[in-house]
Amino acid sequence: MHIDKEIDTRGLNCPLPILKAKKALAELESGQTLKVVATDAGSLRDFQAFAKQTGNELLEQQTVGSEFIHVLRRR
């Protein structure tokens, strides 16, 4: 999967990963993708809710060890 931008939010707790993702998405064009790497277990549900509320598409969520990877497509 092609990723246009990646941000590292490891070590940050809610709501910082969402806020950083929101800022990064604002810098992207419609249809571009953002990968967020987080260590906050709550980010799984947070990004699901964020995608529903904002209309951005949550393409993928993965757990790799202690990290949570979220891939969003800007609306």
ZANULUM-464771 format. One line per field, with one value per residue: residue number from 1; residue in three letters; x, y, z of N, C-alpha, C, O, CB in turn. Coordinates in steps of 0.1 Angstrom, whole numbers. Glycine has a CB too. Example, Ala and Ser with C-alpha at 12.3 -4.5 7.8 and 13.67 -1.06 7.14 Angstrom:
! residues 2
k <- c(1  2) $
r <- c(Ala  Ser) $
n.u <- c(132  128) $
n.v <- c(-57  -22) $
n.w <- c(78  71) $
ca.u <- c(123  137) $
ca.v <- c(-45  -11) $
ca.w <- c(78  71) $
c.u <- c(132  129) $
c.v <- c(-33  0) $
c.w <- c(78  79) $
o.u <- c(142  134) $
o.v <- c(-33  11) $
o.w <- c(85  80) $
cb.u <- c(113  141) $
cb.v <- c(-45  -6) $
cb.w <- c(90  57) $
***
This chain:
! residues 75
k <- c(1  2  3  4  5  6  7  8  9  10  11  12  13  14  15  16  17  18  19  20  21  22  23  24  25  26  27  28  29  30  31  32  33  34  35  36  37  38  39  40  41  42  43  44  45  46  47  48  49  50  51  52  53  54  55  56  57  58  59  60  61  62  63  64  65  66  67  68  69  70  71  72  73  74  75) $
r <- c(Met  His  Ile  Asp  Lys  Glu  Ile  Asp  Thr  Arg  Gly  Leu  Asn  Cys  Pro  Leu  Pro  Ile  Leu  Lys  Ala  Lys  Lys  Ala  Leu  Ala  Glu  Leu  Glu  Ser  Gly  Gln  Thr  Leu  Lys  Val  Val  Ala  Thr  Asp  Ala  Gly  Ser  Leu  Arg  Asp  Phe  Gln  Ala  Phe  Ala  Lys  Gln  Thr  Gly  Asn  Glu  Leu  Leu  Glu  Gln  Gln  Thr  Val  Gly  Ser  Glu  Phe  Ile  His  Val  Leu  Arg  Arg  Arg) $
n.u <- c(8  5  19  15  22  38  35  49  37  45  46  29  -1  -38  -54  -34  -23  -45  -48  -24  -26  -48  -39  -18  -33  -47  -27  -25  -37  -69  -77  -51  -29  -23  -1  -1  18  15  16  -3  -28  -55  -57  -67  -96  -100  -91  -109  -133  -126  -124  -150  -163  -151  -152  -130  -113  -107  -83  -68  -58  -34  -18  14  36  41  31  7  -7  -21  -38  -50  -72  -74  -104) $
n.v <- c(-12  22  49  82  99  96  95  96  87  75  68  88  97  95  126  130  115  115  142  150  134  146  171  164  152  174  186  170  161  154  120  111  92  85  72  62  56  43  39  38  19  26  39  24  22  49  59  46  59  85  84  78  102  122  116  107  79  49  28  6  -12  -23  -44  -45  -61  -40  -19  1  4  26  33  59  74  105  123) $
n.w <- c(0  -8  10  17  37  69  104  137  167  190  224  231  246  244  240  220  198  180  176  164  141  129  122  104  84  74  60  38  5  -9  -9  -4  16  51  75  108  137  168  204  223  235  235  212  191  192  193  168  151  159  153  125  117  126  112  85  71  57  73  66  74  103  125  149  160  179  205  193  176  144  122  93  73  49  34  32) $
ca.u <- c(0  13  17  19  29  38  38  53  31  49  48  19  -14  -49  -58  -23  -22  -56  -46  -13  -31  -57  -30  -11  -43  -50  -16  -26  -47  -80  -73  -38  -29  -15  2  2  24  12  18  -15  -38  -68  -58  -75  -110  -100  -90  -122  -143  -122  -127  -165  -167  -145  -154  -118  -115  -97  -80  -61  -53  -26  -10  27  42  35  28  -5  -5  -34  -37  -62  -72  -81  -116) $
ca.v <- c(0  34  58  95  106  88  102  87  92  65  74  98  92  102  127  135  108  119  156  150  128  156  181  158  150  187  189  161  163  144  107  107  83  88  61  67  46  47  29  39  9  32  45  15  27  63  61  42  69  97  82  80  116  132  111  101  64  41  17  -5  -11  -35  -44  -52  -60  -31  -7  1  11  30  39  66  81  117  124) $
ca.w <- c(0  -9  21  14  49  81  117  148  179  200  237  234  250  240  226  212  185  171  172  154  128  123  117  93  73  69  50  26  -5  -9  -15  0  28  63  84  122  145  182  214  231  232  232  198  182  192  190  153  145  161  145  110  116  129  102  71  65  56  81  56  80  117  128  161  158  192  214  185  168  132  116  80  69  36  35  24) $
c.u <- c(9  9  23  27  28  42  40  47  34  51  38  6  -26  -50  -47  -22  -32  -53  -35  -18  -40  -49  -23  -21  -47  -39  -17  -37  -57  -75  -59  -39  -19  -14  5  7  22  15  6  -25  -51  -69  -66  -89  -110  -99  -103  -133  -139  -126  -142  -169  -162  -148  -142  -119  -104  -95  -75  -58  -46  -20  3  35  34  30  14  -4  -19  -31  -50  -60  -80  -93  -115) $
c.v <- c(12  44  71  102  96  97  92  94  82  73  85  91  101  116  130  128  113  134  157  144  139  167  176  156  163  191  181  165  152  131  102  99  87  75  67  55  51  36  29  29  14  38  37  20  42  66  57  53  82  96  84  95  125  128  107  86  57  28  4  -2  -24  -33  -52  -50  -51  -18  -10  10  14  37  46  72  93  118  135) $
c.w <- c(0  2  17  25  61  93  128  161  191  213  241  237  245  247  216  198  175  167  162  140  121  116  104  81  67  59  38  17  -4  -15  -10  13  39  71  98  130  160  191  224  227  229  219  188  181  189  175  146  147  153  130  108  117  118  88  64  66  64  72  63  95  120  142  158  171  201  207  177  156  126  103  76  56  38  26  13) $
o.u <- c(19  -3  35  36  18  51  34  51  27  58  38  2  -23  -48  -50  -20  -30  -55  -36  -14  -40  -53  -22  -17  -49  -42  -10  -46  -54  -69  -56  -49  -8  -23  14  0  27  16  6  -30  -59  -80  -70  -94  -120  -107  -107  -140  -148  -130  -146  -177  -169  -146  -142  -126  -92  -103  -78  -54  -51  -17  2  40  23  27  11  0  -27  -21  -61  -49  -91  -92  -124) $
o.v <- c(13  46  72  110  89  105  81  104  82  83  90  81  112  116  134  135  115  137  165  149  140  171  183  158  163  199  183  173  141  132  91  100  93  68  76  44  62  24  21  30  9  41  42  22  46  75  62  56  89  106  90  99  135  136  103  81  60  19  -7  9  -35  -22  -64  -40  -53  -8  -21  21  5  45  39  75  93  114  138) $
o.w <- c(7  5  13  23  62  92  128  165  201  213  252  231  241  259  204  188  163  155  152  130  109  105  94  70  55  50  28  21  1  -26  -12  20  36  74  99  131  163  187  233  216  221  214  178  170  182  171  136  137  148  124  98  109  115  79  52  76  61  72  59  98  117  146  155  174  203  213  174  157  124  102  75  51  43  15  6) $
cb.u <- c(-10  11  24  8  22  48  27  68  16  61  62  18  -16  -62  -69  -11  -22  -69  -42  -1  -39  -66  -19  -5  -56  -51  -3  -28  -41  -92  -73  -29  -26  -21  13  -11  39  -3  31  -21  -39  -70  -43  -75  -116  -88  -78  -127  -144  -106  -123  -172  -161  -130  -160  -105  -115  -102  -70  -49  -65  -15  -18  35  57  44  39  -17  4  -41  -32  -64  -78  -71  -128) $
cb.v <- c(0  42  52  104  119  76  112  86  94  57  80  107  90  94  137  135  93  119  164  142  115  162  186  144  143  198  187  147  164  149  108  119  69  99  52  73  43  51  31  54  -2  43  47  0  24  70  54  29  73  98  68  72  120  133  123  106  59  37  21  -10  -9  -37  -50  -45  -56  -27  -4  6  3  41  29  77  72  129  127) $
cb.w <- c(12  -23  34  9  52  80  120  150  178  196  238  221  265  243  225  219  186  178  185  159  131  134  127  97  79  80  57  31  -20  -15  -29  2  24  71  79  129  142  183  222  231  243  243  193  187  206  197  148  152  176  147  106  126  142  104  63  73  42  95  46  72  127  118  173  146  190  226  175  177  122  126  69  80  24  33  33) $
***
